[in-house]
Amino acid sequence: MSGNLPSPNPLPRRNALGQMALGFGGLALNTLLAEQSQGAGPLRPQALFPARARRVIFLFMHGGPSHVDLFDHKPKLEEFNGKPLPFPERKVQFAKRGNLLKPPWPLRQVGNSGHWMSELWQHLPKVADELCMIHSLCETNVSHGGACMKMHTGDEALLRPSMGAWVNYGLGSDNNNLPGFVTICPTSLHGGSDNFGPAFLPAEFGGVPLGTPGYPNSPARDARFHYMTNERISRQKQSLQLELLRRIHERQSADDQAGALLEDRMKSFELAFRMQMAAPEATDLSGESEATRKLYGMDDARTENFARECIMARRLAERGVRFIQVSHAHSLKFNNEQWDQHSHLEKGHSLNVGQIDKPITGLILDLKARGLLEDTLVLWGGEFGRTPTTQQGNGPVGRDHHPDGFTMWMAGAGVKRGFRYGRTDEFGYHAIENRCTIHDLHATILHLLGIDHKRLTYRHNGRDFRLTDVYGEIASDILG
């Protein structure tokens, strides 16, 4: 690929990219090119002060796990079981609600911290003293779509960059040969790729799926990065094609919207090329020891799928991926949606906890043993909780969506171990102490990563945007 390029160039950039892309593939182009950047001068601060966390692993429980059945102990639910809620329900509801319902399983205190956990959790108590429980999450939407978008992007209605995209934009990847943001086995429901997309940020910062998004989501054993290789063309030829495209691109103006989109394409192709060696090794679990497989539960058919996801998350974290999302959603077709037990609560939550309990515990123990928990923030939770009341008229007993007060937990870098933050009322309905909105949660996560959430901005359509919009207070009491 030497000598002078012909001038004027007979092959416009659009045609060149359209034709040559078939030669080396474009990494997750449906995601990376979904939106066109119109920004004009971003502020990309990187770390502004010493970071407590270097990376994030978000264990997302899609559908809404029940806080009052799993972590938020409320004796009044036992006392008033079957009786009406003694104060008015919220006006906007997803479904018709009934009377109060006590948990189907006892909750007991575990660890030196005394965290309350359902008896469904057989393994998580081993790491109870690593967990920082936040019992006062609130202010998401009452429907899955709006709540998922709020949790992931900070806005329930408008298309905004996802939390992982903002983190990737602010800090980038620690490994030039892997994406800065990977989402493992994501679902296609309730916002789909918008929950991990870049929106108006440059496309390179969006989440790259490991596994095909779908309903149900793809089994972890089949999870692959797509559009990364083309076996018909050698790496040497791919490299020459990339060089040619880059030289063509540099000869023409890239200061318009089309030029920015083409630049995003180039970056996606180049990352795909670099990943051809790094990505297969990062996602290959064949070298994991038998002890590690058993620690996560890969030897049990019930836990094998989520165990694979958690091991891949740890491997990506080791290799410098900045933000990793692991989704537990729709891997089994039971009652339509995982964790969303409008009915069959007892059966559904038993299955759900049984699938994740050992893998999550194994992940925390493994991160700690490898020294990674010191600078890895682990976040667990769904888009909302479940009502302390039943849902009426839907078969065997279940609970409705509940955004007014629910539980998430953190572990690892920068948070107090064995700590409880916030409180709901005596029925688990309203967050009443240290209320933690989604904007507060996002501000706290960015702070742990060394970023001032008020300064991580991007100018788009004439105004500055940020993950926390004009809101967000750091939950400073949880900081270790």
SULJOBEL-V550563 format. One record per residue. N is the residue number from 1. RES is the residue in one small letter. SS is DSSP state (2 for helix, 1 for strand, 0 for the rest). PHI is phi in whole degrees, 0 to 359 (* if undefined). Layout:
BEGIN
n=N res=RES ss=SS phi=PHI
n=N res=RES ss=SS phi=PHI
END
This chain:
BEGIN
n=1 res=m ss=0 phi=*
n=2 res=s ss=0 phi=247
n=3 res=g ss=0 phi=91
n=4 res=n ss=0 phi=273
n=5 res=l ss=0 phi=285
n=6 res=p ss=0 phi=297
n=7 res=s ss=0 phi=221
n=8 res=p ss=0 phi=288
n=9 res=n ss=0 phi=291
n=10 res=p ss=0 phi=280
n=11 res=l ss=0 phi=241
n=12 res=p ss=0 phi=304
n=13 res=r ss=2 phi=302
n=14 res=r ss=2 phi=300
n=15 res=n ss=2 phi=293
n=16 res=a ss=2 phi=299
n=17 res=l ss=2 phi=294
n=18 res=g ss=2 phi=296
n=19 res=q ss=2 phi=276
n=20 res=m ss=2 phi=285
n=21 res=a ss=2 phi=302
n=22 res=l ss=2 phi=293
n=23 res=g ss=2 phi=281
n=24 res=f ss=2 phi=231
n=25 res=g ss=0 phi=78
n=26 res=g ss=0 phi=243
n=27 res=l ss=0 phi=293
n=28 res=a ss=0 phi=48
n=29 res=l ss=2 phi=295
n=30 res=n ss=2 phi=301
n=31 res=t ss=2 phi=275
n=32 res=l ss=2 phi=293
n=33 res=l ss=0 phi=251
n=34 res=a ss=0 phi=295
n=35 res=e ss=0 phi=233
n=36 res=q ss=0 phi=255
n=37 res=s ss=0 phi=286
n=38 res=q ss=0 phi=237
n=39 res=g ss=1 phi=289
n=40 res=a ss=0 phi=221
n=41 res=g ss=0 phi=103
n=42 res=p ss=0 phi=281
n=43 res=l ss=1 phi=259
n=44 res=r ss=0 phi=247
n=45 res=p ss=0 phi=283
n=46 res=q ss=0 phi=57
n=47 res=a ss=0 phi=288
n=48 res=l ss=0 phi=263
n=49 res=f ss=0 phi=207
n=50 res=p ss=0 phi=306
n=51 res=a ss=0 phi=275
n=52 res=r ss=0 phi=278
n=53 res=a ss=0 phi=244
n=54 res=r ss=0 phi=256
n=55 res=r ss=1 phi=206
n=56 res=v ss=1 phi=231
n=57 res=i ss=1 phi=244
n=58 res=f ss=1 phi=258
n=59 res=l ss=1 phi=268
n=60 res=f ss=1 phi=264
n=61 res=m ss=1 phi=261
n=62 res=h ss=0 phi=292
n=63 res=g ss=0 phi=125
n=64 res=g ss=0 phi=104
n=65 res=p ss=0 phi=293
n=66 res=s ss=0 phi=275
n=67 res=h ss=2 phi=296
n=68 res=v ss=2 phi=287
n=69 res=d ss=2 phi=267
n=70 res=l ss=2 phi=250
n=71 res=f ss=0 phi=221
n=72 res=d ss=0 phi=256
n=73 res=h ss=0 phi=288
n=74 res=k ss=0 phi=227
n=75 res=p ss=2 phi=303
n=76 res=k ss=2 phi=297
n=77 res=l ss=2 phi=292
n=78 res=e ss=2 phi=291
n=79 res=e ss=2 phi=294
n=80 res=f ss=0 phi=253
n=81 res=n ss=0 phi=305
n=82 res=g ss=0 phi=86
n=83 res=k ss=0 phi=259
n=84 res=p ss=0 phi=294
n=85 res=l ss=0 phi=298
n=86 res=p ss=0 phi=279
n=87 res=f ss=0 phi=210
n=88 res=p ss=0 phi=296
n=89 res=e ss=0 phi=287
n=90 res=r ss=0 phi=299
n=91 res=k ss=0 phi=289
n=92 res=v ss=0 phi=267
n=93 res=q ss=0 phi=235
n=94 res=f ss=0 phi=278
n=95 res=a ss=0 phi=216
n=96 res=k ss=0 phi=286
n=97 res=r ss=1 phi=258
n=98 res=g ss=1 phi=247
n=99 res=n ss=1 phi=270
n=100 res=l ss=1 phi=297
n=101 res=l ss=0 phi=225
n=102 res=k ss=0 phi=286
n=103 res=p ss=0 phi=298
n=104 res=p ss=0 phi=293
n=105 res=w ss=0 phi=234
n=106 res=p ss=0 phi=294
n=107 res=l ss=1 phi=256
n=108 res=r ss=1 phi=226
n=109 res=q ss=1 phi=275
n=110 res=v ss=1 phi=227
n=111 res=g ss=0 phi=68
n=112 res=n ss=0 phi=292
n=113 res=s ss=0 phi=287
n=114 res=g ss=0 phi=74
n=115 res=h ss=1 phi=303
n=116 res=w ss=1 phi=275
n=117 res=m ss=1 phi=220
n=118 res=s ss=1 phi=297
n=119 res=e ss=0 phi=294
n=120 res=l ss=0 phi=299
n=121 res=w ss=0 phi=281
n=122 res=q ss=0 phi=262
n=123 res=h ss=0 phi=248
n=124 res=l ss=2 phi=303
n=125 res=p ss=2 phi=304
n=126 res=k ss=2 phi=297
n=127 res=v ss=2 phi=244
n=128 res=a ss=2 phi=305
n=129 res=d ss=2 phi=282
n=130 res=e ss=2 phi=268
n=131 res=l ss=1 phi=267
n=132 res=c ss=1 phi=250
n=133 res=m ss=1 phi=278
n=134 res=i ss=1 phi=247
n=135 res=h ss=1 phi=264
n=136 res=s ss=1 phi=228
n=137 res=l ss=1 phi=295
n=138 res=c ss=1 phi=195
n=139 res=e ss=0 phi=66
n=140 res=t ss=0 phi=252
n=141 res=n ss=0 phi=282
n=142 res=v ss=0 phi=277
n=143 res=s ss=0 phi=250
n=144 res=h ss=2 phi=300
n=145 res=g ss=2 phi=301
n=146 res=g ss=2 phi=294
n=147 res=a ss=2 phi=291
n=148 res=c ss=2 phi=296
n=149 res=m ss=2 phi=295
n=150 res=k ss=2 phi=295
n=151 res=m ss=2 phi=296
n=152 res=h ss=2 phi=272
n=153 res=t ss=2 phi=239
n=154 res=g ss=0 phi=87
n=155 res=d ss=0 phi=218
n=156 res=e ss=0 phi=269
n=157 res=a ss=0 phi=235
n=158 res=l ss=0 phi=266
n=159 res=l ss=0 phi=285
n=160 res=r ss=0 phi=232
n=161 res=p ss=0 phi=297
n=162 res=s ss=0 phi=284
n=163 res=m ss=2 phi=304
n=164 res=g ss=2 phi=297
n=165 res=a ss=2 phi=294
n=166 res=w ss=2 phi=298
n=167 res=v ss=2 phi=296
n=168 res=n ss=2 phi=297
n=169 res=y ss=2 phi=297
n=170 res=g ss=2 phi=286
n=171 res=l ss=2 phi=239
n=172 res=g ss=0 phi=74
n=173 res=s ss=0 phi=271
n=174 res=d ss=0 phi=274
n=175 res=n ss=0 phi=226
n=176 res=n ss=0 phi=293
n=177 res=n ss=0 phi=259
n=178 res=l ss=0 phi=225
n=179 res=p ss=0 phi=297
n=180 res=g ss=0 phi=281
n=181 res=f ss=1 phi=220
n=182 res=v ss=1 phi=236
n=183 res=t ss=1 phi=245
n=184 res=i ss=1 phi=266
n=185 res=c ss=0 phi=51
n=186 res=p ss=0 phi=286
n=187 res=t ss=1 phi=274
n=188 res=s ss=0 phi=262
n=189 res=l ss=0 phi=270
n=190 res=h ss=0 phi=55
n=191 res=g ss=0 phi=110
n=192 res=g ss=2 phi=51
n=193 res=s ss=2 phi=294
n=194 res=d ss=2 phi=295
n=195 res=n ss=2 phi=287
n=196 res=f ss=0 phi=230
n=197 res=g ss=0 phi=271
n=198 res=p ss=0 phi=270
n=199 res=a ss=0 phi=52
n=200 res=f ss=0 phi=269
n=201 res=l ss=0 phi=291
n=202 res=p ss=0 phi=308
n=203 res=a ss=2 phi=300
n=204 res=e ss=2 phi=297
n=205 res=f ss=2 phi=268
n=206 res=g ss=0 phi=290
n=207 res=g ss=0 phi=287
n=208 res=v ss=1 phi=258
n=209 res=p ss=1 phi=290
n=210 res=l ss=1 phi=255
n=211 res=g ss=0 phi=110
n=212 res=t ss=0 phi=281
n=213 res=p ss=0 phi=300
n=214 res=g ss=1 phi=183
n=215 res=y ss=0 phi=225
n=216 res=p ss=0 phi=288
n=217 res=n ss=0 phi=290
n=218 res=s ss=0 phi=292
n=219 res=p ss=0 phi=300
n=220 res=a ss=2 phi=297
n=221 res=r ss=2 phi=294
n=222 res=d ss=2 phi=260
n=223 res=a ss=0 phi=292
n=224 res=r ss=0 phi=219
n=225 res=f ss=0 phi=281
n=226 res=h ss=0 phi=265
n=227 res=y ss=0 phi=59
n=228 res=m ss=0 phi=255
n=229 res=t ss=0 phi=226
n=230 res=n ss=0 phi=220
n=231 res=e ss=0 phi=293
n=232 res=r ss=0 phi=280
n=233 res=i ss=0 phi=233
n=234 res=s ss=0 phi=290
n=235 res=r ss=2 phi=298
n=236 res=q ss=2 phi=297
n=237 res=k ss=2 phi=290
n=238 res=q ss=2 phi=301
n=239 res=s ss=2 phi=298
n=240 res=l ss=2 phi=294
n=241 res=q ss=2 phi=298
n=242 res=l ss=2 phi=298
n=243 res=e ss=2 phi=298
n=244 res=l ss=2 phi=297
n=245 res=l ss=2 phi=298
n=246 res=r ss=2 phi=297
n=247 res=r ss=2 phi=291
n=248 res=i ss=2 phi=298
n=249 res=h ss=2 phi=297
n=250 res=e ss=2 phi=290
n=251 res=r ss=2 phi=282
n=252 res=q ss=0 phi=243
n=253 res=s ss=0 phi=295
n=254 res=a ss=0 phi=237
n=255 res=d ss=0 phi=264
n=256 res=d ss=0 phi=257
n=257 res=q ss=2 phi=296
n=258 res=a ss=2 phi=297
n=259 res=g ss=2 phi=296
n=260 res=a ss=2 phi=295
n=261 res=l ss=2 phi=295
n=262 res=l ss=2 phi=294
n=263 res=e ss=2 phi=298
n=264 res=d ss=2 phi=297
n=265 res=r ss=2 phi=300
n=266 res=m ss=2 phi=301
n=267 res=k ss=2 phi=296
n=268 res=s ss=2 phi=293
n=269 res=f ss=2 phi=296
n=270 res=e ss=2 phi=294
n=271 res=l ss=2 phi=296
n=272 res=a ss=2 phi=302
n=273 res=f ss=2 phi=296
n=274 res=r ss=2 phi=293
n=275 res=m ss=2 phi=288
n=276 res=q ss=2 phi=302
n=277 res=m ss=2 phi=263
n=278 res=a ss=2 phi=282
n=279 res=a ss=2 phi=293
n=280 res=p ss=2 phi=301
n=281 res=e ss=2 phi=293
n=282 res=a ss=2 phi=294
n=283 res=t ss=2 phi=257
n=284 res=d ss=0 phi=273
n=285 res=l ss=0 phi=268
n=286 res=s ss=0 phi=295
n=287 res=g ss=0 phi=272
n=288 res=e ss=0 phi=291
n=289 res=s ss=0 phi=291
n=290 res=e ss=2 phi=298
n=291 res=a ss=2 phi=296
n=292 res=t ss=2 phi=293
n=293 res=r ss=2 phi=301
n=294 res=k ss=2 phi=289
n=295 res=l ss=2 phi=302
n=296 res=y ss=2 phi=274
n=297 res=g ss=0 phi=96
n=298 res=m ss=0 phi=289
n=299 res=d ss=0 phi=271
n=300 res=d ss=0 phi=236
n=301 res=a ss=0 phi=301
n=302 res=r ss=0 phi=289
n=303 res=t ss=0 phi=253
n=304 res=e ss=2 phi=302
n=305 res=n ss=2 phi=295
n=306 res=f ss=2 phi=288
n=307 res=a ss=2 phi=299
n=308 res=r ss=2 phi=300
n=309 res=e ss=2 phi=300
n=310 res=c ss=2 phi=291
n=311 res=i ss=2 phi=294
n=312 res=m ss=2 phi=298
n=313 res=a ss=2 phi=298
n=314 res=r ss=2 phi=297
n=315 res=r ss=2 phi=295
n=316 res=l ss=2 phi=293
n=317 res=a ss=2 phi=298
n=318 res=e ss=2 phi=300
n=319 res=r ss=0 phi=262
n=320 res=g ss=0 phi=97
n=321 res=v ss=0 phi=290
n=322 res=r ss=0 phi=280
n=323 res=f ss=1 phi=226
n=324 res=i ss=1 phi=233
n=325 res=q ss=1 phi=252
n=326 res=v ss=1 phi=240
n=327 res=s ss=1 phi=256
n=328 res=h ss=1 phi=256
n=329 res=a ss=0 phi=197
n=330 res=h ss=0 phi=63
n=331 res=s ss=0 phi=283
n=332 res=l ss=0 phi=233
n=333 res=k ss=0 phi=271
n=334 res=f ss=0 phi=232
n=335 res=n ss=0 phi=51
n=336 res=n ss=0 phi=74
n=337 res=e ss=0 phi=220
n=338 res=q ss=0 phi=296
n=339 res=w ss=0 phi=67
n=340 res=d ss=0 phi=264
n=341 res=q ss=0 phi=273
n=342 res=h ss=0 phi=293
n=343 res=s ss=0 phi=218
n=344 res=h ss=0 phi=54
n=345 res=l ss=2 phi=303
n=346 res=e ss=2 phi=297
n=347 res=k ss=2 phi=290
n=348 res=g ss=2 phi=294
n=349 res=h ss=2 phi=291
n=350 res=s ss=2 phi=298
n=351 res=l ss=2 phi=296
n=352 res=n ss=2 phi=298
n=353 res=v ss=2 phi=297
n=354 res=g ss=2 phi=298
n=355 res=q ss=2 phi=281
n=356 res=i ss=2 phi=249
n=357 res=d ss=2 phi=304
n=358 res=k ss=2 phi=289
n=359 res=p ss=2 phi=301
n=360 res=i ss=2 phi=294
n=361 res=t ss=2 phi=299
n=362 res=g ss=2 phi=299
n=363 res=l ss=2 phi=299
n=364 res=i ss=2 phi=295
n=365 res=l ss=2 phi=296
n=366 res=d ss=2 phi=292
n=367 res=l ss=2 phi=301
n=368 res=k ss=2 phi=294
n=369 res=a ss=2 phi=297
n=370 res=r ss=0 phi=269
n=371 res=g ss=0 phi=77
n=372 res=l ss=0 phi=273
n=373 res=l ss=2 phi=293
n=374 res=e ss=2 phi=296
n=375 res=d ss=2 phi=231
n=376 res=t ss=1 phi=242
n=377 res=l ss=1 phi=265
n=378 res=v ss=1 phi=260
n=379 res=l ss=1 phi=238
n=380 res=w ss=1 phi=238
n=381 res=g ss=1 phi=160
n=382 res=g ss=0 phi=246
n=383 res=e ss=0 phi=279
n=384 res=f ss=0 phi=193
n=385 res=g ss=1 phi=257
n=386 res=r ss=1 phi=235
n=387 res=t ss=0 phi=295
n=388 res=p ss=0 phi=287
n=389 res=t ss=1 phi=260
n=390 res=t ss=1 phi=278
n=391 res=q ss=1 phi=260
n=392 res=q ss=0 phi=274
n=393 res=g ss=0 phi=66
n=394 res=n ss=0 phi=223
n=395 res=g ss=0 phi=79
n=396 res=p ss=0 phi=307
n=397 res=v ss=0 phi=303
n=398 res=g ss=0 phi=210
n=399 res=r ss=0 phi=229
n=400 res=d ss=0 phi=272
n=401 res=h ss=1 phi=296
n=402 res=h ss=1 phi=215
n=403 res=p ss=0 phi=263
n=404 res=d ss=0 phi=272
n=405 res=g ss=0 phi=180
n=406 res=f ss=1 phi=205
n=407 res=t ss=1 phi=248
n=408 res=m ss=1 phi=229
n=409 res=w ss=1 phi=223
n=410 res=m ss=1 phi=239
n=411 res=a ss=1 phi=210
n=412 res=g ss=1 phi=100
n=413 res=a ss=0 phi=305
n=414 res=g ss=0 phi=87
n=415 res=v ss=1 phi=250
n=416 res=k ss=0 phi=292
n=417 res=r ss=0 phi=278
n=418 res=g ss=0 phi=64
n=419 res=f ss=1 phi=248
n=420 res=r ss=1 phi=244
n=421 res=y ss=1 phi=234
n=422 res=g ss=0 phi=80
n=423 res=r ss=1 phi=202
n=424 res=t ss=1 phi=262
n=425 res=d ss=0 phi=292
n=426 res=e ss=0 phi=292
n=427 res=f ss=0 phi=251
n=428 res=g ss=0 phi=76
n=429 res=y ss=0 phi=265
n=430 res=h ss=0 phi=258
n=431 res=a ss=1 phi=288
n=432 res=i ss=1 phi=238
n=433 res=e ss=1 phi=226
n=434 res=n ss=0 phi=51
n=435 res=r ss=0 phi=306
n=436 res=c ss=1 phi=238
n=437 res=t ss=1 phi=284
n=438 res=i ss=2 phi=296
n=439 res=h ss=2 phi=296
n=440 res=d ss=2 phi=295
n=441 res=l ss=2 phi=300
n=442 res=h ss=2 phi=296
n=443 res=a ss=2 phi=299
n=444 res=t ss=2 phi=291
n=445 res=i ss=2 phi=297
n=446 res=l ss=2 phi=298
n=447 res=h ss=2 phi=300
n=448 res=l ss=2 phi=298
n=449 res=l ss=0 phi=274
n=450 res=g ss=0 phi=90
n=451 res=i ss=0 phi=245
n=452 res=d ss=0 phi=280
n=453 res=h ss=0 phi=298
n=454 res=k ss=0 phi=281
n=455 res=r ss=0 phi=252
n=456 res=l ss=0 phi=278
n=457 res=t ss=1 phi=234
n=458 res=y ss=1 phi=214
n=459 res=r ss=1 phi=276
n=460 res=h ss=1 phi=214
n=461 res=n ss=0 phi=53
n=462 res=g ss=0 phi=87
n=463 res=r ss=1 phi=218
n=464 res=d ss=1 phi=272
n=465 res=f ss=1 phi=249
n=466 res=r ss=1 phi=212
n=467 res=l ss=0 phi=302
n=468 res=t ss=0 phi=266
n=469 res=d ss=0 phi=55
n=470 res=v ss=0 phi=250
n=471 res=y ss=0 phi=240
n=472 res=g ss=0 phi=99
n=473 res=e ss=0 phi=235
n=474 res=i ss=0 phi=287
n=475 res=a ss=0 phi=280
n=476 res=s ss=2 phi=296
n=477 res=d ss=2 phi=294
n=478 res=i ss=2 phi=272
n=479 res=l ss=1 phi=287
n=480 res=g ss=0 phi=277
END
